[in-house]
Amino acid sequence: MLDSLVKDNIKGLLPYKVKEYTDIIKLDANENNSAAYLLNEKLCEAIMGLEINKYPDSDCTELRNMLAKELNLDARQIMVGCGSDQLISLIMSAFIGNGDKMLTHIPTFGIYKIAAQIEGGITVEVPLNEDFSFDLSSFVEAMEREKPKVIFLTNPNNPTGNVIPREQITKIVQLSKGIVVIDEAYYEFYGDSVIDLVDKYENLVVLRTLSKAYGLAGARVGYGAASGQLMDILYKVKPPYNVTSLSQVAAKVCLANKKVLHDTVKETIEERGKMINSLKEIPNLEVFESHANFVLCKLNDAKGVYDYLLNNRVLVRYFGEEGPLANCLRISIGTKDENAQVVGLLKKLMSS
Ligand SMILES: *Cc1c(COP(=O)(O)O)cnc(C)c1O
């Protein structure tokens, strides 16, 4: 009976399962392992002052004001979400209906396609080049052919770590007759952004998150910036009270203590360079340049290597045997110790 009730576009979906491990070096989800506990005392203090019996500020006023000041935008141009995942869903629910097209590149973050499918949308995927660089001309060709209502570009991209030059993004925004979303979840590890362009182009949305560089994945806080006109539309579909007061407080503590961000990002970028150099010495392993807090590797037996690492209490990301990420593993940059351990294990396994 339930099968006949569920919407057709939902039938083919699988639940997004995340397996939990204890006592493990977690390098599978691009979290900031160096930031663990650093702000806990300040967080506790801030939480002590909360009236948890009251609903949170529905529009995250203080948080948005802080972000607006930092980004040199109007608070009206900012929305905070329960993770940027929620903002991705809200963009789809505002602009994508049955049969509408969403265009993105492949490989990329898997949530865009799922969020579009939930709304009945059709995802069209333009392959990146063999070395995972962005192929502007085939992307523009696909834009002209498919006329997508929404475009998603991830910059830097997850899971490849490549970036799209600013001129190419600008060109796509100018050519597009639809909404263009630039997901800058890893912006802090790269340093280049198009967030300044939201004043200039009314169809541009830039997404950021506090889950990665800021080390706040557990609080689920992301934000989007866009023109005021575009935000007025997105606010129509935002659920009330979508960010808990605990999360709002945590985000404000993080934004007010930028030193943790700067120090851990600096360390992560250094460690990323070291990790890439070490991995380059390993035979039968190809490692790609990265502008984020992870590196992507290609090897002969990715599943075997994944299992070997897991047996040694190290969790990385494996993408299955199909598609452009076959034989790839993504390793998040962790603390110095964690990185040394994963490199040591790989050297031991693959050099023998
Ligand atoms: C991790 C990630 C997100 C999700 O971030 P949340 O704010 O934790 O929901 C969004 N986009 C990309 C590309 C990511 O890698």
The ligand as an ORCA input file, in Angstrom:
! r2SCAN-3c Opt
* xyz 0 1
  C      30.376     19.198      3.317
  C      29.791     19.898      2.170
  C      28.583     20.586      2.278
  C      27.671     20.421      3.458
  O      27.940     21.206      4.457
  P      26.938     21.330      5.706
  O      26.972     22.784      5.960
  O      27.581     20.513      6.765
  O      25.595     20.831      5.320
  C      28.098     21.291      1.194
  N      28.770     21.284      0.042
  C      29.920     20.607     -0.122
  C      30.605     20.630     -1.425
  C      30.463     19.886      0.941
  O      31.568     19.174      0.749
*
